[in-house]
Amino acid sequence: MSTSTATSEREEGLEFRPKFDASGLLTCVATDAASGEVLMVAHMNEEALRRTISSGEAWYFSRSRQSLWRKGETSGHTQRVVEMRLDCDQDAIWIRVEQRDAACHTGRRSCFYRKIEAADGGARLSFVDADRPFDPAEIYRK
């Protein structure tokens, strides 16, 4: 089979053939199903993807802990999957979710709570939508 045929089938066909990276991961973008707000970016391995599809709840793979985790298993701030989409070359997932409370481990609704602004030939950050619905120190006690 030629590469162009394989690419065409992956991009235009209806066969589900996720293309995991060298670490066995797909990037996943989670957005709020109602508002469209970007909540977080995480990664899924094959098991996380399988569990997400079968359970309807978001599962991810933690690169830092090298382990599978279900969103909300510690905090209770779960993600119910409303829709899943795969990008054109099947190496990234977009999930639209119903987010219970906050998505970010810092206690914020979204992980994207800082804006990048040009400053003196470089960049600086400023807070936007940075209110904390919960205190992470209370939720993630060790």
N, C-alpha and C positions, 0 to 999 in steps of 0.2 A: 504494500500500500504506500502511495506517495505521501510526503509530508503535507502537501497542499490538500489532498483528499482528507487526511486525518484532521487537519486544521478546520476544513470546511465542515466536516461532520461534527466536530466538537463545538463549533460556533453556530451552526445552523440546524443541527439535528436535535432530536428530542431525547437522546440517550443521556442519562445522568452519569457523567464521567468526571467527577471532581478531580482537579489537578493540584495535588498537594505539593508544597515546596520541598526542598531537600531535607528539611526538619520534620516533614510529615504534617505540615500545618496549612490551613487556609486562613486568610484574613477575613474577619467578620465585622461588619458595620451594623450596629443596632440603632434603630430610630424609633421614636414614639409613633405608634400607628395612627393616632388622632392628629397630632400637631406636625409631624414630620421632623421634629427636633432630633438632631443627632445626639444620642445618649452616650455611646461608647464604641470603642474599637477593641476587639479582642481576637483571639485565635481559636480555631477548632481543629482538633485532629479527627481522624476517621471515627473514633468512638464518640466524641462529643457531637459530631454531625449526626451520627446514627441515633443517638439518644435524643437530640433536639427534634429530629424528624418524627421519631416514634412517640415521644412524650408530649410534644407541644410546649415544652418549657425549654428555655435557653440553657445549654451546656457549653462549657468552654474548656480549653486546655491552658493551664498556667505555665508560661515559659519559665518564670522564676522559680516556681515550686516543682515544676515537672510533674504536674498532676492534673487530673480531670476535676472540674468543679461545676456544680449547678448554681446558676445565678440566684442568689438569695438564700443559699443553704445556711449561711451564718447570720446574715442581717435580716432575713425575711423579706427583702426587697426583690421579689421575684420578677421574672419576665415571662409573660405568656405570649407565645409566638402567634401572630395573626397571619403573617405571610412570610415566605422565604423566597428569595430570588438568587440566582447564580449569574455571575457576570459572563460576558461573551466568551472568554476562553476557559471558563469554569475553574478559576483559581481564586475567586473571592465571593463571599456570601454577603447578602444584605438581608437582615431580618427586621421586619416591622413588628413591634412588640407592644403589649400593654404593660407598662412599667408600674410596679407597685412601689410607691414612694420614690426614693432616689436610686440612681444607677451607679454613681461613683463611690468608690471606697473612701473618698475624702469627706463624704456626707452631703455632697451636692447632687442635684437632680441629674446633671450631665457631667461627663468628664471634660467637656469643652467649655470651661468657665473662665478662660483667659483669652484676651484678644491680643494679637500681634500688631504693633504699630511701628511705623518707620520713625527712627530717632537718630539724629547725628550720624548719618551714614550707616547705621546699624538698625537694631530693632530693640524694642522694649515690650514688656507685657503689662496689661492692665486687666483688672477683674471685671467681668460681666456675668450677670446671672450667677453670682457666687454665694447666694444664701445657702445655708446648710439646714435641710429638713431634719437631720439627725446628727448626733455627736459620734464620730467614728470611734473615739476612745471608749464609749459605753458599749458599742456593738461588738467591736473586734478585740475584746480582752483576751490576753494570752493565758 
